[in-house]
Amino acid sequence: MKLLLSKLNLIGLSVLMLALAFGASGQNRDAKYAHPFEPREELIYVGEFSRLLLKKVDVADFRFTASREPRAQSGDGSQTSSNNYALKLTGDISSRGFFSRFFNLHFHERMESMVEPAGFTVRKTNRLDEQGKRRRESETLFDQANGKLVWVERDPNNTAAGVRSVTTTFTGQVYDILSAIYFLRTQPLEVGKTFAVTISDSGRLYRVPVKVIEKKRMKTVLGRVEVVRLDPDLQGPDGMIKEQGQLSLWLTSDSRRIPVAARLKTELGTFDITLRKIVGNPARK
């Protein structure tokens, strides 16, 4: 149980979704903003666990934020890029409730991604992973132009242990789990289609196939709305989650493509992640 929950932290879209969520086709988009979550958006979720007579017990809080970060200027006062800002994406997940206390499952994970708005390429990822007394800090630097990434992890409680480092080469576009969530919110969807996204996690690359399953109406915190169901294949011996199971995600079918729910079915039980609150971009429909 501890292993599975720790792997669910940011994947829980991961990601989350929590996480994978897909995005707008570009129709009806405000011309002032390049993406449906600009200039700022915050999504708040609760994670629940069910097994037999145990029904939807709170296990985790999820919080995802997208915002603009002013770009540093060069010495002559000019901007260092054609955009005067970068996108800062943040995911924060922590254990909660009786379930966490009873099984002594205390975890907290925070990820920050810096992304170039043009082309939506990730530049850097910082990650904090806390499980009980265990603490790990990591950073990934992406050299998209030369197809190389460098991942470094350290234990701040044991600096004498040094660092772990992995260098990986790649071709094409590569994302971390958090930037993948937001990138996919900018893409078109079509029921029946299958496609893949390459995601980096701890220096390794995973090719994640995603199926667009169906559209239906669902009761959500936004009301009863039309949603799209997606099934990303994150699991299996070569996947990001080794345990067998099925992950499904639901997001609104309007131009905002807001992830409203996710469900992971495993041998241990069912994990539900549900949107409880959205802050920011109130006028964007």
NORSULVEN-V424822 format. One record per residue. PSI is psi in degrees with one decimal (999 if undefined). OMEGA is omega in whole degrees, 0 to 359 (none if undefined). D_LAST is the distance of its C-alpha to the last C-alpha in Angstrom with 1 decimal. Layout:
PSI:OMEGA:D_LAST, PSI:OMEGA:D_LAST
This chain:
-44.5:179:39.6, -42.6:181:39.4, -44.9:182:39.1, -44.7:181:36.2, -36.8:179:34.2, -36.1:178:34.9, -21.3:181:33.5, -11.3:191:30.4, -68.4:180:29.6, -10.1:176:26.9, -29.3:187:26.9, -4.7:173:25.9, -82.7:185:23.0, -7.2:48:24.2, 999:none:23.3, 86.5:125:22.3, 999:none:21.3, 6.2:173:22.0, 999:none:21.3, 138.9:180:20.9, 146.8:182:17.2, 159.0:195:15.9, -169.5:189:13.0, 151.5:179:10.9, -8.5:181:13.1, -9.5:178:12.0, 144.1:177:10.7, 27.0:181:8.0, 137.9:177:8.3, 125.3:185:9.1, -21.9:181:12.9, -22.5:187:13.9, 135.0:183:12.8, -21.8:186:14.3, 154.0:186:12.3, -15.1:181:8.9, 5.9:176:10.9, 155.0:1:12.4, -20.8:177:13.9, 140.7:178:14.3, 139.6:176:13.1, 128.2:180:15.4, 128.8:183:15.6, 127.4:184:18.6, 161.8:169:20.4, 140.1:177:23.7, 134.6:183:26.2, 150.1:181:28.6, 138.1:178:31.8, 139.4:174:33.5, 120.1:181:37.0, -119.4:183:39.3, -9.5:179:39.6, 111.9:188:37.4, 117.4:171:34.0, 61.8:175:30.8, 130.8:181:32.6, 131.9:178:30.5, -23.3:185:31.3, 153.6:171:28.8, 137.5:178:25.9, 136.6:178:23.2, 122.1:180:21.2, 131.5:183:19.1, 136.1:172:18.1, 133.4:180:16.9, 165.3:176:18.0, 136.8:178:19.7, 117.0:179:23.5, 137.0:182:25.5, 141.4:178:27.9, 144.6:179:31.7, 154.2:176:33.6, 177.0:184:36.7, -29.3:181:40.1, 5.7:177:39.9, -2.9:179:36.5, 159.5:178:34.5, 148.8:181:31.5, -1.0:179:32.5, 167.6:179:29.6, -22.9:174:27.6, 141.4:179:24.6, 13.6:177:25.3, 160.7:169:23.5, 161.9:175:23.3, 129.5:175:20.7, 118.0:180:22.0, 131.6:183:20.9, 133.3:173:22.6, 132.4:182:23.3, 123.9:183:25.5, 133.7:179:27.1, 149.7:179:30.0, 156.1:180:32.2, 163.4:167:32.3, -179.9:182:34.1, -40.3:182:37.4, -44.9:180:37.0, -43.0:181:36.9, -41.0:184:40.0, -42.8:182:41.9, 4.8:180:41.7, 45.1:180:41.8, 91.4:181:38.7, 116.0:180:37.4, 155.1:175:35.1, 132.0:178:32.6, 136.6:178:30.8, 132.5:179:28.8, 137.4:174:27.5, 131.5:178:26.4, 134.5:174:25.4, 126.2:189:25.5, 139.0:172:23.7, 125.0:181:24.0, -41.8:179:20.6, 116.7:182:22.4, -12.6:179:23.2, 54.4:178:21.7, 134.1:181:25.3, 136.0:180:26.3, -41.9:187:29.2, 144.6:176:30.2, 130.4:171:29.8, 138.0:186:31.4, 136.3:174:31.8, 127.2:182:33.6, 114.5:179:34.9, 124.8:176:36.8, 101.2:187:38.5, -126.8:179:41.1, -12.0:180:43.4, 135.7:180:42.4, 131.2:177:40.3, 139.9:175:39.2, 135.6:180:37.5, 158.7:177:36.5, 138.0:175:35.1, 127.5:176:34.2, 127.5:183:34.4, 121.3:172:33.0, 85.6:185:34.9, -35.0:183:32.7, -38.1:182:35.0, 3.6:176:38.0, 48.7:181:36.6, 141.0:173:37.7, 148.6:178:36.4, 122.3:179:38.5, 130.6:179:37.9, 133.2:179:40.0, 141.6:179:40.3, 155.5:175:42.5, 105.0:183:43.7, -16.9:178:43.7, -7.4:181:46.2, 72.2:184:48.6, -24.2:180:48.6, -19.8:181:52.0, -11.1:181:50.4, -155.9:183:48.9, 155.2:169:45.7, 139.2:182:44.5, 137.8:177:43.3, 131.3:174:42.0, 129.0:184:41.5, 137.9:175:39.7, 153.3:181:39.4, 163.2:172:36.6, 150.6:181:35.4, -168.4:184:32.0, 134.1:179:28.8, 141.5:181:29.1, 161.9:162:26.8, 175.5:186:27.3, -34.4:183:25.6, -48.3:179:23.0, -28.1:177:22.1, -40.8:179:22.1, -50.0:184:19.3, -35.5:177:17.0, -44.2:183:18.5, -19.8:175:17.8, -7.4:179:14.1, 0.0:188:14.4, 154.9:177:16.4, 158.1:179:16.3, 151.5:173:17.4, 122.0:181:19.9, 134.3:180:21.5, -13.9:181:25.2, 152.0:173:24.9, 135.6:177:26.5, 178.1:187:26.4, 153.4:177:27.4, 137.8:178:26.5, 124.7:185:29.4, 136.2:176:29.1, 133.3:176:31.7, 119.2:180:32.8, 38.5:177:36.0, -8.0:178:37.2, 154.2:178:36.9, 137.2:178:34.7, 130.8:174:33.2, 111.7:188:31.9, 108.9:175:29.2, 144.6:181:28.6, 131.4:177:25.4, 134.0:173:25.2, 109.3:194:22.1, -55.0:188:23.5, 168.1:168:21.5, 144.9:176:18.5, 174.5:176:18.7, 141.2:185:17.2, 143.2:175:17.6, 123.8:183:17.8, 178.0:176:15.8, -18.8:178:15.2, 1.4:186:11.7, -169.7:176:13.7, 109.5:188:15.0, 161.8:175:12.5, 133.6:181:13.4, 161.3:175:14.3, 134.5:178:16.4, 133.2:178:19.7, 142.7:175:21.3, 93.4:174:24.9, 140.1:182:25.8, 86.8:181:29.6, -8.3:193:30.4, 162.6:180:33.7, 174.0:184:37.3, -34.0:181:40.3, 11.1:184:38.7, 178.0:179:35.1, -28.2:174:33.4, 119.9:186:34.3, -31.2:182:37.9, 147.3:178:37.8, 150.9:179:37.1, -174.4:179:34.0, 128.0:178:30.8, 128.6:175:27.3, 144.5:181:24.2, 147.3:177:20.5, 133.2:177:17.5, 154.6:183:13.8, 146.7:182:10.8, 3.8:176:10.9, -174.5:186:7.3, -16.3:180:6.6, -26.7:180:6.4, 55.3:182:9.7, 125.6:175:10.5, 116.9:184:14.3, -20.3:182:15.1, 155.5:173:18.8, 150.8:178:21.8, 128.0:176:25.4, 117.6:177:28.6, 126.4:179:31.7, 175.9:176:35.0, -25.9:180:38.7, -27.2:183:38.3, -161.8:184:35.6, 131.4:176:31.9, 125.0:177:29.3, 134.4:176:25.9, 120.8:189:23.1, 133.1:177:20.3, 127.8:179:17.2, -24.8:183:18.2, 144.2:174:16.0, 133.9:181:13.0, 133.2:177:13.5, 155.2:179:11.7, 45.1:185:8.6, -26.6:184:7.9, -3.6:186:6.3, 118.8:185:3.8, 999:none:0.0
